[in-house]
Amino acid sequence: MSSGIKKKAKDIKLLIMDVDGVLTTGCIVIDGLGRETKIFDVQDGFGIMLWKRAGLKTAIITAGLTAAVKKRAAVLKVDYLYQKARNKLPVYEELKNKLRVNDNQICFIGDDIIDVPLLKRVGLACSVPNAHDEIKPYAHYITKREGGKGAVREIIDMMLRAKGLWKEVTGDYIK
């Protein structure tokens, strides 16, 4: 991790994530009854649990609307869930004001053009290698892992280490 990314990561108090292409691979599965389902990575989920264990806040802001996202957010105890957010900036501003954090204290992970306004604002803008090429210039950090395949976990691990919290949150597991 570069010293610039490490410096940005130290200040982060709120992690905001997109869903499709970030927490999932971006594939949409429709079952025989017409229900949309999603496939989430278990390592991303455990990373979110570690982040929360450190006392830090989480949010999901997505343009989609599915029961699967609502259920996954509940299981992971995501602090704030916003679905049907086709314009993510007003939701971002509302959340920022509610939590009394500034842009430099927020990390956002996005993968498509709809995410550019947030990537331009946050202290640590992250994306995934399978993101749309148009947004990559707006990312401070692009993960090695693809969206839906551990990218969120990669970012969380990096930030927890930069903040000096890694041993504290993993101490029950790694001695």
N, C-alpha and C positions, 0 to 999 in steps of 0.2 A: 504494500500500500504506500502510495506516495505521501510525503509529509503534508502536502496541501489537502489531500483527502482525509488524512488522519486528523488534521486540525479542524476541518469542517465536521467530521464525525463526532468529535468530542463534545460539541455544542448541542447535538440533537437530543430533543426531549419527546418529539412526536414523529412517529413513522406512519406515513400515509401510503397506501398501496392501491393500485388499480387491480382488477381481477383478471379479465381475459387477456392472456398473453404475458401476465406477470405471475399471478397466483395459479394460473392454469396455463396450458400450452397454447391456448387460444382456440382449440378445437371445441366445437359445440356439438354435443351428443343429444339427439332427439330420439326418445324411445318410441315404441309402437303405439303408445297412447298419446303421443304428441308432447310429452313432458320433456323439458330441457334439463339435462343433468350436466354436472361438471366433475372433472377429475382434478383433485388437489394433491400436492406433494406432501407427504407426511413430515419430511425434514423441514419444509417451510413452516408447517404447523408447529413443530417443536421449537423452531427458532423464535416464532412469535410468542410462544409460552416463556422462553428464556428472556425475551425483551420485556415482557410484562413482569416477570419475576424480579427484574432490576428496578421495577417501579416506574417504568416508562409507558407512555401512552401510544395507542394504536388506532388507526382509522382505515376504513376502506371507502373509497369514492369511485363508483363505477357508473357507467352509462346504462348498463343492463339492469334487469329486474328478474331475479329468479329466487325461488324458495331455497335452492341449493346454497346460494351465497349467504342467505339469511341464516340457514342452519350452520354452515361452517363458521361464520362469524360468531354465532352463539357458542358453539363448542369451544372455540379458541378464546372466548371472552374478549373479543375485539371491542374496544371502548366505544367507537362510533362507526356506524354503518350508514352510508348514503348510497341508495340505488336510484336509478333513473336520473342521474346527474349528467345530462348531456352537455351542460356548461358547468365545468367543475370549479371555476374560479369563485363564484358566489358562495358555494358550499365551503370551499377552502377558507375564505375570509370569515365566514360565520364560525367555523371551527377554531380558527386562529384567535378570534376575539373571545370565544367561550373559554378557551384554555389559557388565555393571556400569554401566548408565546409569540415570538417574532419569526420572520421568515428564516433567519439563520438557525433557528432551533428546530427546523422541520426538514425531514428527509421525505422525498416522494419518489416512488418507483412507478414509471409508466413506460408504455411501449408503442404508442401511436399518436397521430397528429392531435387528437383531442386532448392529449396530456401536455402539450407544449406550454400553455399558459402557466401551469403549475411548475413545470420543470424550470421555467424562466424565473420563478419567484423564490423557490426554496433554497435553503442553505446548502443542502446536499441533494443534487438531482441525479437520480440513478435510472438506468435502463438495462435492457437485456440484449444479448447479441442477435436475437431473432426479432428485434424491434424494427419498425418501419425506418428505412434509411434517413428520412427527412428529420427525424427527431434526435438522432444520435449526436449531432453537434451541440445539442442543448444539455446533454448529460455530462456531469462531472466524472461519473464512474459508470462503466458498462461491465456487467458481470461476465464471468467466464461461463457460468451455467446459464442455460436457457430458461425462459419463463416457464413456470409449471414444473421445473425440474431442479429445484433447489436454489434458484436465483435469489429469492427473498432471504433464505437462510444464509447465503453467502454474504449478503449485505449486513444482516443482523450480526453475524459472527464478527465481521470486520468492525462494526461500530462498537460492539461490546468490548472488543479488545482495545480499540482506540480510547475508550472511556475508562479503561482499567477495571472493568466489571466482569471480565470473562471468568476468572477463578471464583468470584463470589457467586455467580449464577449457575456455575457448573460443578461447584464443590461437592455437592451430594453425589455426583456421578463420577467425577474424575478426581482422584486423590493424588 
